[in-house]
Amino acid sequence: MNEELRKLLNTIIKEKGGSYKDYRLLMDKISYHESKSDPKAIQLEGGPGRGKYQFEVGDNKGANTAVNRTYKYMKDNGIKPPQWLNEVYKNKSTDASQLKDYQQDIIFLGNMMGHPKADFKNVIDGKESTVDFWSKYHWSGKNKDLEDRIKSFNNSMEHYKQPEPEKQVDLMQYLIKPPIEKPKIYPQENPDNQFANGGQLNSNINQSEFNQFNEGGSHQENPHGGIPMGMGQNGKMNTTEQNETSFDFEDGKYIFSARLGINTKIK
């Protein structure tokens, strides 16, 4: 589980009760009905719904409200808002389909925690059904359409399939296991910030999630000592080299070396 999502859920669980599984199941059912759980979904015929929960895009619309409530809830409960939330909080409109899957989970949870009437505890304690929770606090249609929308939600649940019992166990083991400890990076191991053997890149350089470096030569051939990749924490330029790749994971950007094979040992 993403660490940002874990911290938020831990705070909510202390306040409202329940388990990771309870909230995951609630979110999965609602997102399945809204978009078949597609984080990139855009409402048909140009409607305002965006993302897995179909938050409305537009100035001060549903997505913006969810972002604002999430930001406030985190600040009020001593949770440092992540950088991506700080950025979207500055905007009047948010397109949820441009956020990552776990980020949409976060603003769904934060939106409900900031909702004046919604209460996760009622669902956790069985006092309120998932469809009632959805129709009262998430769906924003007109009352005349409520009956049809509830029928539609229930129909979606007939097709929604929970993981098989043995897979549920695996899922819960994944959700509750402690986060993987990041490897310690010692400056003396890479004093020149050259990523010939790959590794995590500590830099705020802005690129797409996946990049291939098809030119620029090796560290030895390049006049800059390699392809510049922003400044490292030690104040020196990070560099990579031709034929390497990079990918943005949730905890940062990683360089994948072209020098390493399956049985290659880093010297």
N, C-alpha and C positions, 0 to 999 in steps of 0.2 A: 504494500500500500504506500502511496506517496506520503512523505513525512508531513507535508503541509496539511493534507487531509486527515492524517492520523491525529495530529495535534488538535485540530478543530473537533473531531469526533470524540476525542478523550474528554474535552471540556463539555461538550453537549451531553455525553453519557453521564458525567458526574452530576449534571443539573437535571436531566430528564430520565435517567435510567436506560435500560436496554443494553444491547450489545452491538458490536460491529455488524453482525449478521442481520439484526433487526433493521438497521438503517440501510444497509446494502440492499436488502430485499425490498424495502419501501421505495428506494430510489430506482432500483431496476424495474419494478412494476410500472412506476409512473413514466419513466423514460421510454419503456417499451411501448406503452400506449401512445405517447406523444410522437415518437419518431422511430420506433423499432430500435431505440438506443443508438441512433446514429448521431455522433457529435457534430457532424458537418451538415446535418439536415437543414433544408430551407423550405419553408411552408409552400405548398403548391399554389400556383397561380399568383405568385408574387406577394403572398401574405407576409405579415410581419414576424411570424414565428421563426426562431433560429435555434439551432443546436439540438441536443438530445432531449432537453426539456421544453423546447419551443418557446423560450423567452422572447417577448416582443422587442424588436429593434426599433429605435426611434428616440427622439429627445424625451427624456423623462418617462420612458415606457418601462415595461416589465423588467427587462434585463438591467436597465439602469437602476431601478428600485432594488433589485436583488443585490447588485454590486454595492450600493450605498448601505443597505442593511448589513451585509456581510462585513464590510469595512468597520462599521460602527460596533458590531458585535465583537469582532476581534479586538478592537481598541479597548472596549469596555471590560473585556475579560483577560487583558494582559497578554494577548497573542499578537506578535508582531506581524502586521500584514505583509505578505510576500510582495516582491517588486512588481510582478504582473498586476496584482490587485491595486497597488498604488497608482499604476499607470492608467488603468481603466477607470479608476475612481475619479480621475480628473475630467473625464468626458461626460457629456450629457446623454450620449447614446452608446450602447454597447451591443456589438454583434456577437452573440454567444457562440456562433458556429466558428468564430475565429479563435476561441479559447480551446485549450486542451481538454480532453475528457475529464480528468480529475479536477480541473479548474471549474468546470461546469457543475460537478458534484459539490464543490465548495460553495459556490454562490447559491445553489439550491438549498443547501443546509442553512447557510447564513440568512437567506431570504426568509425561511420559515422561522428561524430563531428570532428574527426581527419583526415578524408579522404580529399585528396587534391581537389576533385571535387564535392563530394556529398554535397547537401544543403537541409536540411529538409524544409526550407522556400519555396522551389519550389513546394514541395508536399502539404504543408499546404495551399499555395495560389492557388493551382490547375493548376500550370504551368507544372507539371510533374506527370504522373500517378504512381500508386504503382508499376505496372509491369515494367515500364521504370526505376524507381528508383532502384528496385531490380536487374534488368538485367545489369544496368550500374555500380552499386557500390557494390553490394553484391555477385552476381553470378560471378564465376571466371573461367568459361569454355572457350572453343574455339569459335571463331567467326562463324565457319562453323556450329556450333550447336545452334547458337543463336535463329534462327527462331523456331526450334523445342522446345527449352526451354521456349520461350515466350508462345507458344501454350500450353505447359504443365502447366505453371503458370496460364494462363487464365482458363484452365480446372479445376485446383484446386479451383479457385475462384467460379466456378459454384457450387461446393460442399461445399464451406465455408459458414457457416451460422452465421450471426450476432445475438446477443441476441435479443429477442423480445423487442419491445419498452418499455414495463413496466419493463423488466429486465434491460434494458439499464439505466433507471432512477435509479434503485437500485444500479447498478454498479457505476454510476457517483457519487451518494451520498457517496458511500464507498471510491471512489478515492479522493474526495475533502475534506472529513471530516478531522479535525485535528487529529494528532496521539494521541493514547490513552496515557494518562499520567501514567508513571510508579508509582507504590505505593512507598511512602517514607519508607525507611528502617532505623529504629533507632537502634543503637548498643545496647541500654539497653534492647530492646525487645528480643534479642537473644545473650546475652553476651558470651555464650559458643559455639556458632556456631553449635548448634544441631538442626537438621531440623525435629524434631518429628512431627511438624504440617505443614511441607512442606514449600514452598517459593522459591524465586529466589536464586540460588547459585552463589555467586560472586567469581569465581575461574577460572583459566585457565586450569583446568584438561581436558585432551584429552580423550574422550570416543566416542562411537557411539551415534547416535541421541537418541536411546531409550535403557534404561538399567533397568533390574530388579535385585533387591538385595535379593537373595533367602537364604542367610546365613549371619552369622555375629552377630546375636542376637540383642537385643534392646540396647538403649543407656546405660541403667543401667547394662546390662549383659556383654557388650563388655569391655574388659580391657582398650581400647583406648577411651572409651566414645562413641563409635559408629564406623561405617565403615568409614575410612578416605576418604575425598573427596577434597583434596587439601587445600591450605591455603586461608583463608578469608582476606578481606581488613584490618581487625584489627590485622592481624599477627597470629591469632589462627587457628588451624586445623578445617576445616568444617567436620562434620560427619553426616551420615544418619544411618538408621537401617534396619534390616531385614524386608522384605515384602513391602518396599517402592519401588518407581520407579522414574526414572528421564527421562526428555526429553529435547532435544535441540531445542528451538525456535529461531527465527531470532534475538531476543534481549537478548538471554542468556539461560542458563540451569536452569530448574525448577525441584524441588523435589516435588513429590506427596505423601502425607502421607497416611499410611495404617490405621492410628488411626481415621481418619475423615470419617464419614458417611454423608448421604445427609442432615440430620438434626443436625449434630454435630456442636457445637459452640466452637470456640477456646477460651480457658481460658487464 
